């Protein structure tokens, strides 16, 4: 009861902050309120409290994202919220997560899509959390795989535009995951995930999931200069650990995917100079020559 009252007072404080800011910053005071919700979540030490505050955040963010001014708003000051905008200017992807005491993560997000009719909004519901990840296809917003997206690549082929999303999943105390998947909008403008555009030899798949040790670091980025997705090749620290991904990490070689003929084609063992030491957007960590975890 006391915890619920504390949350209510915190949310009330958000609303009061909104009213005050509305007088000082008449442009978009909602951004400050959204940022404060994330601050409350970050400062909370209770999983239950985080989830309750997050419920208020989802409701508030949904209402704001339905307004026209939200599509071009600047979210740089909002901590813990990833906001990506497609090169064609039609799509914005918002994702964030909750980190729980048992080391697990649950993800949340919105897709904001702009067409001739206006802006449509779709909530992303993480169905991977606490489930066997092999039992679902994760192709709709209601059956979302769940990740914190940090890069979006826009490619057009025939009459469709494909948005390739690169994301991170903290998984648990032992492993991390990185994800690459393709999103497109069908003829009814309904978002569809997992389009099978990744070609690995003779196999086509709609989603790539890389698992590796929590203490390791994996490069997975789009090299705009080379027009390819670059990634560390992952391997176990010893052959006895095959398929035990808590022992996987980079092995100093690199693979890539190149977009050709409407598909992302695997290019194994590329020249390291194509993967590293190039200039990037200052907002994304630059890729450079570096060692890997001492365990690999």
C-alpha positions in Angstrom: 0.0 0.0 0.0 2.8 2.4 0.9 4.7 1.5 -2.2 1.7 2.1 -4.4 1.2 5.5 -2.7 4.9 6.3 -3.3 4.4 5.6 -7.0 1.3 7.7 -7.2 3.0 10.6 -5.6 6.0 10.2 -8.0 3.6 10.2 -11.0 1.8 13.2 -9.5 5.2 15.0 -9.4 5.6 14.3 -13.1 2.3 16.0 -13.8 3.2 19.0 -11.7 6.6 19.2 -13.5 4.7 19.1 -16.8 2.6 22.1 -15.7 5.6 24.1 -14.5 7.6 23.3 -17.6 4.7 24.2 -19.9 5.1 27.8 -18.7 8.9 27.8 -19.0 9.2 25.7 -22.2 6.0 26.0 -24.2 7.4 24.0 -27.1 7.5 20.3 -25.9 7.4 20.0 -22.1 6.3 16.4 -22.6 9.9 15.5 -23.3 10.9 16.5 -19.8 8.1 14.5 -18.3 9.1 11.4 -20.4 12.6 11.8 -19.2 11.5 12.0 -15.6 9.6 8.7 -15.9 12.8 7.0 -17.0 14.6 8.6 -14.1 12.0 7.2 -11.6 12.5 3.7 -13.2 16.2 3.9 -13.0 16.2 5.0 -9.3 13.7 2.3 -8.3 15.1 -0.8 -6.5 11.9 -2.8 -6.7 11.0 -4.8 -9.8 7.3 -4.3 -9.0 7.7 -0.6 -8.7 9.6 -0.4 -12.0 6.8 -2.2 -13.8 4.1 0.0 -12.3 5.9 3.2 -13.2 6.6 1.8 -16.7 2.8 1.3 -17.1 2.3 5.0 -16.6 5.2 5.7 -19.0 3.7 3.6 -21.7 0.3 5.3 -21.4 1.9 8.8 -21.4 4.3 8.0 -24.3 1.5 6.5 -26.4 -0.6 9.7 -25.9 2.3 11.9 -26.9 3.3 9.8 -29.9 -0.1 10.2 -31.4 0.4 13.9 -31.7 1.9 15.3 -35.0 4.7 17.2 -33.2 6.1 14.1 -31.6 7.4 12.7 -35.0 10.0 15.4 -35.4 10.7 16.0 -31.7 14.3 15.8 -30.4 14.6 13.0 -27.8 18.4 13.3 -27.3 17.9 14.5 -23.7 15.8 11.5 -22.8 18.0 9.0 -21.1 17.5 5.2 -21.5 15.2 5.7 -24.6 16.5 4.6 -28.0 15.0 6.6 -30.9 15.8 5.7 -34.5 14.7 7.4 -37.6 14.7 5.8 -41.1 16.6 7.4 -44.0 13.3 7.8 -45.9 11.8 9.8 -43.0 8.8 7.6 -42.7 9.6 5.5 -39.7 10.6 6.2 -36.1 11.4 3.3 -33.8 11.3 3.8 -30.0 12.7 1.1 -27.6 13.7 0.8 -24.0 14.0 -1.9 -21.4 13.5 -2.8 -17.7 16.4 -4.5 -16.0 15.2 -6.9 -13.2 17.0 -8.1 -10.1 17.4 -11.6 -11.5 19.5 -10.3 -14.3 16.8 -10.5 -16.9 15.5 -7.8 -19.2 12.1 -7.0 -20.6 11.7 -4.7 -23.7 9.1 -2.2 -24.7 8.7 0.0 -27.8 6.6 1.8 -30.3 6.7 2.1 -34.1 5.6 5.4 -35.5 4.9 5.2 -39.3 4.1 8.1 -41.5 2.3 7.8 -44.8 0.0 9.8 -47.0 -2.9 9.2 -44.6 -1.0 10.4 -41.5 0.9 8.8 -38.6 0.1 5.4 -37.3 1.3 4.0 -34.0 2.0 0.4 -32.9 3.0 -0.8 -29.5 5.8 -3.4 -29.3 4.9 -6.2 -26.9 7.9 -8.4 -25.8 6.8 -12.0 -25.9 10.3 -13.4 -25.6 10.6 -12.5 -21.9 10.5 -15.6 -19.7 9.6 -17.9 -22.6 11.3 -20.5 -24.8 12.5 -18.3 -27.6 12.1 -21.1 -30.1 8.4 -21.4 -29.7 7.3 -18.2 -31.5 8.0 -16.6 -34.9 7.9 -13.1 -33.5 6.6 -11.5 -36.6 4.0 -9.0 -35.3 4.0 -6.1 -32.8 1.9 -8.3 -30.5 4.5 -11.1 -30.8 7.7 -9.0 -30.7 11.1 -10.6 -30.1 12.2 -7.8 -27.9 15.4 -5.8 -28.2 17.0 -2.4 -27.7 17.5 -1.3 -31.2 20.5 0.9 -31.9 20.7 1.0 -35.7 18.3 1.1 -38.6 19.2 0.5 -42.3 16.7 1.5 -45.1 16.8 -0.6 -48.3 14.3 -0.5 -51.2 13.6 -3.5 -53.4 10.8 -3.7 -56.0 7.8 -2.0 -54.5 8.8 -2.5 -50.8 11.0 -0.7 -48.4 12.8 -2.9 -45.9 14.0 -1.6 -42.5 16.8 -3.7 -41.1 17.0 -3.3 -37.4 20.1 -4.1 -35.3 19.6 -4.5 -31.5 20.9 -5.7 -28.2 19.4 -8.0 -25.6 21.0 -8.3 -22.2 19.6 -11.9 -21.8 20.9 -12.8 -18.3 24.0 -12.9 -16.1 25.8 -15.3 -18.4 25.1 -14.2 -21.9 24.3 -11.2 -24.1 22.6 -11.3 -27.4 22.7 -9.2 -30.5 19.9 -9.3 -33.1 19.5 -8.4 -36.7 16.0 -8.5 -38.3 14.0 -7.0 -41.1 10.8 -5.0 -40.7 8.5 -4.0 -43.5 5.0 -2.7 -43.8 2.5 -4.7 -45.9 0.0 -3.2 -48.4 -2.3 -2.4 -45.5 0.5 -0.6 -43.7 0.7 -3.3 -41.0 4.2 -3.9 -39.6 5.7 -7.3 -40.2 8.9 -8.5 -38.6 11.2 -11.4 -39.6 11.1 -11.1 -43.4 13.5 -13.8 -44.7 16.0 -11.6 -46.4 19.2 -13.1 -44.8 20.9 -15.6 -47.0 23.4 -17.9 -45.4 24.7 -20.3 -48.1 21.5 -22.0 -49.3 19.4 -21.0 -46.3 17.2 -18.0 -45.9 16.2 -16.7 -42.5 14.3 -13.7 -41.1 16.2 -13.1 -37.9 19.8 -13.5 -36.8 20.5 -14.0 -33.1 24.1 -14.0 -31.8 24.8 -15.2 -28.3 28.1 -14.6 -26.5 29.6 -14.3 -23.0 28.4 -11.5 -20.9 31.9 -10.3 -20.3 32.8 -10.2 -24.0 32.0 -7.4 -26.6 30.7 -8.1 -30.1 30.9 -5.7 -33.0 27.7 -5.6 -35.0 27.3 -2.4 -37.0 26.3 -1.1 -40.4 29.4 0.3 -42.3 27.8 3.0 -44.4 31.0 3.7 -46.3 31.3 0.0 -47.4 27.5 -0.5 -47.5 27.6 -3.7 -45.5 26.7 -5.0 -42.1 29.9 -5.9 -40.2 30.2 -8.4 -37.3 32.7 -10.1 -35.2 32.9 -13.9 -35.9 32.0 -15.6 -32.6 33.7 -18.8 -31.4 34.0 -20.7 -28.1 37.2 -20.2 -26.0 37.7 -24.0 -26.2 36.3 -26.7 -28.5 34.7 -28.4 -25.5 32.4 -25.4 -25.1 30.7 -25.7 -28.5 27.1 -24.4 -28.2 27.7 -23.2 -24.6 27.4 -19.6 -25.5 28.5 -18.2 -22.1 32.0 -19.2 -23.4 31.7 -17.5 -26.8 33.5 -14.3 -27.9 35.2 -12.7 -30.9 38.0 -14.7 -32.6 39.7 -11.7 -34.4 38.0 -12.5 -37.7 35.0 -10.7 -39.3 32.0 -11.6 -41.4 29.6 -9.3 -43.3 26.2 -9.1 -45.0 25.9 -7.3 -48.3 22.5 -6.3 -49.8 22.2 -7.7 -53.3 19.1 -8.7 -55.3 16.8 -7.9 -52.4 18.7 -10.1 -50.0 21.4 -9.7 -47.3 24.1 -12.1 -48.6 26.6 -13.5 -46.1 30.3 -12.7 -46.9 32.4 -14.8 -44.5 35.9 -13.9 -43.3 36.2 -10.4 -44.8 39.3 -8.2 -44.9 39.6 -6.6 -41.4 40.3 -3.3 -43.0 36.7 -3.3 -44.4 35.4 -3.8 -40.8 37.4 -1.4 -38.7 39.1 2.0 -38.6 36.6 4.1 -40.4 34.7 7.2 -39.4 31.1 6.9 -38.1 28.3 9.0 -36.8 29.6 10.6 -33.6 26.5 9.3 -31.7 27.6 5.7 -32.4 30.7 4.2 -30.8 33.4 4.2 -33.4 34.8 0.8 -34.4 38.5 0.6 -34.1 41.2 -2.1 -33.7 41.0 -3.5 -30.3 41.7 -6.6 -28.3 39.0 -8.8 -27.1 38.2 -10.2 -23.6 41.2 -11.8 -22.0 39.2 -15.0 -21.8 39.1 -15.4 -25.6 
